[in-house]
Amino acid sequence: MIANHVTLSHIRAARERIAAKVERTPTALSPSLSGHLGAPVYLKLEHRQTTGSFKLRGASNAIASLNAEEKARGVVAASTGNHGRALAHAAKLEGMRATICMSRRVPQNKLDEIRRLGAEIRIVGNSQDDAQQEVDRLVAEEGLVMLPPFDHPGIIAGQGTLGLEIIEQVADAALVLVPLSGGGLAAGVTAAVKGVSPSTKVIGVSMARGAAMKASLNAGHPVLVEELPTLADSLGGGIGLNNRLTFSMCRDLIDDAILLDEGEIAAGIRHAYEQEREIVEGAGAVGIAAVLSGKVRASGPTVLILSGRNIDMTLHRKVVCGAAIEENAA
Ligand SMILES: *Cc1c(COP(=O)(O)O)cnc(C)c1O
C-alpha cells in the first residue's frame, strides 16, 4: 500500500472508535431509479445521520484519536457548513472545547445552529480567508488543534466507515457513486469499498461550477478553481494547493469523476423529494442526478450516497416547485 494512503485497517479501527457515536444509516432500494438505470439502485440514506451529514463520522474519529493533552486544548476549524456542525457536536459529546471561526458574511441561521451545538464562535473579517487566518492565530497563540474538513488521516478514515457499511449492506455492489469535493469522503469510501471488494467501481460526482478535484485530477496536481454559487454548496471550495492525502488517494483509487450542471442537480433534489420522499441538499442529490442525467452506465447493482440534508427550506421549496435554477443558486 502506498505510504500516504489511509487503508482498510485504519478505517476498521475508526469504526470501533466511533461505533457508539454515529448512526449506522440504512440502505433502501429505489424502484424508480433502478428503472432509469436498468440495474438495481440502492440509496445509502446518510442524510439521516446525526447533524444531517456524514461529516460526523470523520469529526468523531479525529476527535476520539486525540490524546488527553490535545483534548484539553480544544479543536478549531473555519467551516460554517456540515464539518463545523459535526465538529461542534462531536466535541460537545467528548466534553471538549470547539471554536468555529467565521466571517461577518455568514448567515444568522448557520451561526445560531453552531452556537446551539455549544461551540465558541469567533467572527472575524469578511471572507473565509479571514476566518482561516483567525484559525491559524488560535493554533499558534492559544494552542488549539485544527481539524480540517477533509485532508486529514483521521477524517478520511472516519468517512471511510460509510464505505464499510455500504459493502456490508450491498455485498454485490458493482458501482458506488460518491459526492466529490475535497475528497475526504471519496478517498475514505473508496479505500473501504475496494479494500473489501476490489472489483467494485467508484465514481466521484461534482458540480460543473467550480469542481476543484476534477480540475486537479485533469491537471495531474492540485489547482485552484474559481468558486461559484451552486445548488451543491457543500461541494464548493478548493482542495488546497498543498494537499497531502485526498488528491493522491482520489487519483490512485477512484475510477472516474463526472460533472453535473445546476439543472441536473435541481432534478436530483426534486426526484429525491417526489419519488423517494427524502429531503436532501444539492450535494446529497448528485448521485441521483447522475443517474437521471444518463451520464452513468449500468454495470450491475449501484449504490448512491445521499450525503446530507442541510438545505435552506425556502430554497428547497423553490427547487421542488421548479423555479429557475440560476436565481436559486445566486
Ligand atoms: C462535505 C460534503 C461533501 C463532500 O465531501 P468531501 O470530503 O469534501 O469530498 C458531500 N456532501 C455533503 C453533504 C458534504 O457536507
PDBQT file of the ligand as one rigid body, heavy atoms in Angstrom, charges set to zero:
ROOT
HETATM    1  C1  LIG A 401     -18.554  17.770   2.732  1.00  0.00    +0.000 C 
HETATM    2  C2  LIG A 401     -19.675  17.212   1.944  1.00  0.00    +0.000 A 
HETATM    3  C3  LIG A 401     -19.471  16.500   0.735  1.00  0.00    +0.000 A 
HETATM    4  C4  LIG A 401     -18.104  16.345   0.099  1.00  0.00    +0.000 C 
HETATM    5  O1  LIG A 401     -17.158  15.743   0.929  1.00  0.00    +0.000 OA
HETATM    6  P1  LIG A 401     -15.592  15.876   0.644  1.00  0.00    +0.000 P 
HETATM    7  O2  LIG A 401     -14.939  15.017   1.640  1.00  0.00    +0.000 OA
HETATM    8  O3  LIG A 401     -15.231  17.340   0.806  1.00  0.00    +0.000 OA
HETATM    9  O4  LIG A 401     -15.366  15.452  -0.772  1.00  0.00    +0.000 OA
HETATM   10  C5  LIG A 401     -20.565  15.936   0.114  1.00  0.00    +0.000 A 
HETATM   11  N1  LIG A 401     -21.806  16.078   0.609  1.00  0.00    +0.000 NA
HETATM   12  C6  LIG A 401     -22.049  16.759   1.745  1.00  0.00    +0.000 A 
HETATM   13  C7  LIG A 401     -23.463  16.874   2.236  1.00  0.00    +0.000 C 
HETATM   14  C8  LIG A 401     -20.999  17.343   2.460  1.00  0.00    +0.000 A 
HETATM   15  O5  LIG A 401     -21.252  18.023   3.592  1.00  0.00    +0.000 OA
ENDROOT
TORSDOF 0
